[in-house]
Amino acid sequence: MFTAVPWKHSSSMAVFPAHSYRRFDQTLMLVKGHHGTVTDVQFSPFAQNLLASSSEDATVKFWVCPQEGYKENCKESDATLKGHSKKVLGIQWHKNAEGVIASHAADSTVRVWDVENQKSKMIHPDLPNFATAMQWSPKGDQLGVISKGGELCLYDPRIPENV
């Protein structure tokens, strides 16, 4: 199990074993693969060493963390999702379907991705404004998205229209 936090260097994250109590100092190894500020980090519910991160560089990146933690700074991601035209503000792993993640961005779209094939499987471009929060329903059959201004949109990931 790991802990991940966006780091003070805008395009970096600190990732270390959760049981390793550390002082946040200059010797902390960093994950530095983004070219913009890291906006969100989440571990996969199916693989505890698979970390997803989103960034202002309009990408979602994936990192397979070594079991013993990072021994040196990491600059290359294991996979990258590209498709948003503006900064990605947040990500959310699907809790029931392995390899599915949703992202929302400042381009006012929500995308549902197939991580294994690195493809966007669904794009919801009809948000009234950019999303500020997103959550899968407990059964995983709907994705709730709150856009700037407080409007709630519900999506069924199996159909492209807004529920």
C-alpha positions in Angstrom: 0.0 0.0 0.0 1.2 3.5 -0.9 0.5 7.1 -0.1 0.6 9.7 -2.9 0.4 13.5 -2.5 0.9 16.3 -5.0 4.3 17.8 -4.2 5.3 21.5 -3.9 7.1 21.3 -7.2 4.0 21.8 -9.4 4.4 18.9 -11.7 5.5 16.3 -9.1 4.0 13.8 -6.6 5.5 12.2 -3.6 4.8 8.4 -3.5 6.0 6.2 -0.7 4.9 3.0 1.1 2.0 3.8 3.5 3.8 2.1 6.4 6.9 4.1 5.9 6.8 7.1 8.2 8.9 9.7 6.5 10.0 13.2 7.0 9.1 15.3 4.0 12.6 16.6 3.1 14.9 17.0 0.1 15.7 13.2 0.0 12.1 12.2 -0.8 11.9 10.6 -4.2 9.4 12.2 -6.5 7.3 11.2 -9.5 7.9 14.0 -12.0 6.3 13.0 -15.3 3.7 15.7 -15.8 4.3 19.0 -17.5 1.7 20.9 -15.5 0.4 21.1 -11.9 -0.9 17.8 -10.6 -4.6 18.2 -9.9 -5.6 14.7 -8.6 -4.1 11.4 -7.6 -5.9 8.1 -7.0 -4.8 4.5 -6.6 -6.7 1.7 -8.4 -9.2 -0.2 -6.2 -8.0 -3.4 -8.0 -4.2 -3.0 -8.0 -2.8 -1.2 -4.9 0.4 -0.2 -6.7 -1.3 1.3 -9.8 -1.5 5.1 -9.4 -3.4 7.5 -11.7 -2.7 11.2 -11.8 -4.3 14.1 -13.6 -2.7 17.4 -14.5 -3.0 20.8 -16.0 -1.1 19.4 -18.9 -4.4 17.9 -20.1 -3.4 14.3 -19.5 -4.1 11.4 -17.1 -1.0 9.3 -16.4 -0.5 5.9 -14.8 2.4 4.8 -12.6 3.1 1.2 -11.5 4.8 1.8 -8.1 7.6 -0.6 -7.2 6.7 -2.8 -4.2 9.6 -1.4 -2.2 8.8 2.3 -3.2 10.8 4.6 -5.4 14.6 4.5 -5.0 15.1 7.4 -7.4 13.0 10.1 -9.0 10.6 8.7 -11.7 10.2 10.8 -14.8 8.4 8.3 -17.2 4.8 7.2 -16.8 3.7 3.7 -17.7 0.8 4.9 -19.7 -0.8 8.3 -20.7 -4.4 9.1 -21.7 -4.7 12.1 -24.0 -8.0 13.5 -25.3 -9.0 16.5 -23.2 -8.2 19.9 -24.7 -7.7 21.7 -21.4 -6.4 20.9 -17.9 -7.8 17.7 -16.4 -9.3 18.7 -13.0 -10.1 15.3 -11.5 -10.2 11.5 -12.0 -12.3 8.7 -10.4 -11.7 5.0 -10.7 -14.7 2.8 -11.3 -15.1 0.7 -8.1 -16.6 -2.4 -9.8 -15.1 -2.5 -13.3 -11.4 -3.0 -13.5 -9.5 -0.8 -15.8 -12.2 1.9 -16.1 -11.5 5.5 -15.0 -13.4 8.7 -15.5 -11.9 12.2 -15.9 -13.3 15.7 -16.0 -11.6 18.7 -17.4 -11.7 22.5 -17.9 -12.9 21.8 -21.5 -16.4 21.0 -20.0 -16.2 17.4 -20.9 -16.3 14.1 -18.9 -14.6 11.1 -20.4 -14.8 7.4 -19.4 -11.6 5.6 -20.4 -10.6 2.0 -21.0 -7.2 2.1 -19.3 -5.8 -1.1 -20.8 -6.3 0.1 -24.3 -5.7 3.7 -23.4 -8.8 4.8 -25.3 -11.7 7.2 -24.4 -14.8 5.0 -24.6 -17.3 7.7 -23.8 -17.3 11.5 -24.0 -20.0 13.6 -22.4 -19.5 17.1 -23.9 -22.8 18.6 -22.8 -21.9 20.0 -19.4 -23.2 23.5 -18.8 -19.7 24.5 -17.4 -16.6 22.6 -16.3 -17.0 19.9 -13.6 -15.9 20.6 -10.1 -16.6 17.1 -8.6 -17.5 13.6 -9.9 -18.4 10.3 -8.2 -19.5 6.9 -9.4 -22.7 5.5 -7.9 -22.3 2.6 -5.5 -23.5 0.1 -8.1 -21.3 1.8 -10.8 -24.2 2.2 -13.2 -24.2 6.0 -13.0 -21.6 8.8 -12.8 -22.7 11.9 -11.0 -21.0 15.2 -12.0 -21.4 18.6 -10.4 -20.5 21.5 -12.7 -19.5 25.0 -11.8 -22.6 26.8 -10.7 -23.9 23.7 -8.8 -25.8 21.8 -11.6 -25.8 18.0 -11.1 -25.6 15.8 -14.2 -26.1 12.0 -14.0 -24.6 9.8 -16.8 -25.1 6.2 -17.5 -21.7 5.1 -18.9 -23.4 2.6 -21.2 -25.3 5.3 -23.2 -24.0 8.6 -24.4 -27.0 10.8 -23.5 -27.3 12.6 -20.2 -29.7 10.6 -17.8 
